[in-house]
Amino acid sequence: MKAVNKPSAAAREAARGADAPGFTPDGAFPSLSTARLQLREIVASDAPALLAIHGDREAMKWFGTDPLADLEAAEKVIAGFANMRTLPSPGVRWGMVHASASRGSALLGTCGVFRWNRGWRSCLTGYELARHAQGQGYMTEALRAIYAWAFDTMGVDRIEAQVHPHNVPSLALLKKLGFVEEGLLREAGYWLGERHDLVQLGLLRREFVRG
């Protein structure tokens, strides 16, 4: 009997992702629109704006990584966002800009879903917003759009988030969207030379508060 080489688990996972409707890592980026925002692909020309956000030590203190030091570091982050869609457990990161061109095209922030586990029908979420854009409901608007996309297009039943206990605005934002606190991950994160506890939250499809 002729031996058959079975594909690895990672290869099977990647193959299933390629067939997922609306999610084609090598195809068109899944741009989204809301009343005030355009959620688009993050490109090389966004590096200065991304550096302004990710280089702001105070704004990024709960983000989970050290602040970016220079433009080259920002360019590497953008390359990582692009590569995210080709991973065995992929994701999408959107750049947030004003829908009206008259208000400029610079990034207000980014948001996304990642570590898509097709077998478990789940993924994680992450986001950040420039300080000058905070307090105006932009992230609520953006997250509602991308979570609706994740539930409807990726077919997930659960979205997870991990947030620093002191990041009160982020915790309040997620709870407004239907996330529920599920426990504390002790010293799960490490950035700025210290270990950090993280609050684990989960959003189930049936609990999602659509706009």
C-alpha positions as CSV (number, residue, x, y, z in Angstrom):
1,M,0.0,0.0,0.0
2,K,1.3,3.4,-0.9
3,A,2.1,5.7,2.0
4,V,0.1,8.9,2.2
5,N,1.7,12.0,3.6
6,K,-0.9,13.7,5.7
7,P,-0.8,17.5,6.0
8,S,0.2,18.9,9.3
9,A,-2.4,20.4,11.7
10,A,-1.0,23.9,10.8
11,A,-1.4,23.2,7.1
12,R,-5.0,22.0,7.5
13,E,-5.8,25.0,9.6
14,A,-4.4,27.4,7.0
15,A,-6.3,25.6,4.2
16,R,-9.6,26.0,6.0
17,G,-8.8,29.7,6.5
18,A,-8.3,30.1,2.7
19,D,-11.8,28.8,2.1
20,A,-13.5,31.0,4.7
21,P,-16.0,33.3,2.9
22,G,-14.9,37.0,3.0
23,F,-11.6,36.2,4.6
24,T,-8.8,35.8,2.0
25,P,-5.4,36.7,3.3
26,D,-4.0,37.0,-0.2
27,G,-7.0,38.9,-1.6
28,A,-8.7,42.2,-1.1
29,F,-8.5,43.8,2.4
30,P,-11.9,43.8,4.1
31,S,-12.4,47.5,4.5
32,L,-15.4,48.6,6.6
33,S,-17.3,51.8,7.0
34,T,-19.3,53.3,9.9
35,A,-21.1,56.6,10.3
36,R,-18.0,58.6,11.1
37,L,-15.1,56.3,10.3
38,Q,-13.4,54.4,7.5
39,L,-11.7,51.2,8.6
40,R,-9.0,50.4,6.1
41,E,-5.7,48.6,5.6
42,I,-2.7,50.1,7.4
43,V,0.0,50.9,4.9
44,A,3.6,52.1,4.9
45,S,2.7,55.7,4.6
46,D,0.9,55.5,7.9
47,A,4.2,54.9,9.8
48,P,4.6,58.5,11.0
49,A,1.0,58.6,12.4
50,L,1.4,55.1,13.9
51,L,4.7,56.2,15.6
52,A,2.9,59.3,17.1
53,I,0.4,56.9,18.7
54,H,2.6,54.0,19.7
55,G,5.5,56.3,20.7
56,D,3.3,58.0,23.3
57,R,4.5,56.4,26.5
58,E,1.5,57.6,28.6
59,A,-1.1,56.7,26.0
60,M,0.4,53.2,25.5
61,K,1.2,52.4,29.1
62,W,-1.5,49.6,29.2
63,F,-1.2,48.5,25.6
64,G,1.0,45.5,26.3
65,T,4.2,46.4,24.5
66,D,7.0,48.9,24.9
67,P,6.5,52.3,23.2
68,L,8.0,52.5,19.7
69,A,11.3,54.3,19.5
70,D,11.5,55.4,15.8
71,L,10.0,55.3,12.3
72,E,11.7,52.0,11.5
73,A,10.0,50.4,14.5
74,A,6.7,51.7,13.3
75,E,7.3,50.3,9.8
76,K,8.0,46.9,11.3
77,V,4.7,47.0,13.2
78,I,2.9,47.8,10.0
79,A,4.6,44.8,8.3
80,G,3.5,42.7,11.2
81,F,-0.1,43.8,10.8
82,A,0.0,42.9,7.1
83,N,1.6,39.5,7.8
84,M,-1.2,38.8,10.4
85,R,-3.6,37.8,7.6
86,T,-1.3,35.0,6.3
87,L,-0.7,33.2,9.7
88,P,-2.1,29.8,10.4
89,S,-4.2,31.4,13.1
90,P,-4.8,34.7,11.3
91,G,-6.3,38.1,12.1
92,V,-7.0,41.5,10.6
93,R,-5.9,44.9,11.9
94,W,-7.8,47.9,10.6
95,G,-6.6,51.5,10.6
96,M,-9.2,54.0,11.8
97,V,-9.5,57.3,9.8
98,H,-12.3,59.9,9.5
99,A,-14.9,59.0,6.9
100,S,-14.9,62.6,5.7
101,A,-11.8,63.4,3.7
102,S,-12.2,67.0,4.8
103,R,-11.2,66.0,8.3
104,G,-7.9,64.5,7.2
105,S,-6.6,61.0,6.5
106,A,-4.2,60.5,9.4
107,L,-4.7,57.4,11.6
108,L,-6.8,57.9,14.7
109,G,-5.9,54.5,16.0
110,T,-6.1,50.8,15.0
111,C,-8.3,47.9,16.0
112,G,-8.4,44.2,15.1
113,V,-9.1,40.6,15.8
114,F,-6.4,38.0,15.8
115,R,-5.4,34.4,16.8
116,W,-8.5,33.1,15.0
117,N,-9.0,29.5,16.3
118,R,-11.3,28.0,13.6
119,G,-11.8,24.8,15.5
120,W,-13.0,26.6,18.7
121,R,-14.6,29.4,16.6
122,S,-13.0,32.1,18.7
123,C,-10.4,34.9,18.4
124,L,-8.8,37.7,20.4
125,T,-9.2,41.5,20.1
126,G,-6.9,44.5,20.5
127,Y,-7.0,48.2,19.8
128,E,-5.5,51.6,20.6
129,L,-6.5,55.2,20.0
130,A,-4.5,58.4,19.8
131,R,-5.1,60.6,22.9
132,H,-6.5,63.5,20.9
133,A,-9.2,61.1,19.5
134,Q,-10.3,59.7,22.9
135,G,-13.6,60.4,24.6
136,Q,-15.6,60.8,21.3
137,G,-17.0,57.3,20.9
138,Y,-14.8,56.4,17.9
139,M,-13.5,53.1,19.4
140,T,-17.0,52.0,20.3
141,E,-18.1,52.7,16.8
142,A,-15.1,50.9,15.3
143,L,-15.3,47.8,17.5
144,R,-19.0,47.3,16.9
145,A,-18.2,47.2,13.2
146,I,-15.3,44.8,13.4
147,Y,-17.0,42.5,15.9
148,A,-20.1,42.3,13.7
149,W,-17.7,41.4,10.8
150,A,-15.9,38.7,13.0
151,F,-19.2,37.1,14.0
152,D,-20.8,37.2,10.5
153,T,-17.8,36.6,8.3
154,M,-15.3,34.6,10.3
155,G,-18.1,32.7,12.0
156,V,-16.7,33.0,15.5
157,D,-18.9,32.4,18.5
158,R,-16.6,34.1,21.0
159,I,-14.2,37.1,21.1
160,E,-11.7,37.4,24.0
161,A,-9.9,40.4,25.4
162,Q,-7.2,40.8,28.0
163,V,-6.9,44.2,29.7
164,H,-4.8,45.7,32.4
165,P,-6.9,46.0,35.6
166,H,-6.0,49.8,35.8
167,N,-7.2,50.5,32.3
168,V,-10.7,51.5,33.5
169,P,-11.8,53.2,30.2
170,S,-11.0,50.1,28.2
171,L,-12.8,47.8,30.6
172,A,-15.9,50.1,30.5
173,L,-15.8,50.1,26.7
174,L,-15.7,46.4,26.4
175,K,-18.5,45.9,28.9
176,K,-20.7,48.4,27.0
177,L,-20.3,46.1,24.0
178,G,-21.3,43.0,26.0
179,F,-18.0,41.6,27.3
180,V,-18.1,39.9,30.7
181,E,-15.2,39.6,33.1
182,E,-14.1,36.0,33.5
183,G,-11.1,36.2,35.8
184,L,-7.7,37.5,36.4
185,L,-4.6,36.2,34.6
186,R,-1.8,36.7,37.1
187,E,1.4,38.2,35.7
188,A,0.3,37.2,32.2
189,G,1.8,40.2,30.5
190,Y,5.3,41.6,30.4
191,W,6.3,45.1,29.1
192,L,8.2,48.1,30.3
193,G,10.4,45.8,32.3
194,E,7.6,44.5,34.6
195,R,5.1,41.7,34.8
196,H,1.4,42.7,34.7
197,D,-1.8,41.0,35.7
198,L,-4.5,41.0,33.0
199,V,-8.3,40.9,33.3
200,Q,-9.7,38.1,31.0
201,L,-13.0,39.1,29.3
202,G,-15.2,37.3,26.8
203,L,-17.9,38.3,24.4
204,L,-20.3,35.6,23.2
205,R,-22.2,35.9,19.9
206,R,-25.6,36.0,21.7
207,E,-24.4,38.7,24.0
208,F,-23.0,41.1,21.4
209,V,-24.6,44.6,21.5
210,R,-24.9,45.6,17.9
211,G,-25.3,49.3,17.0
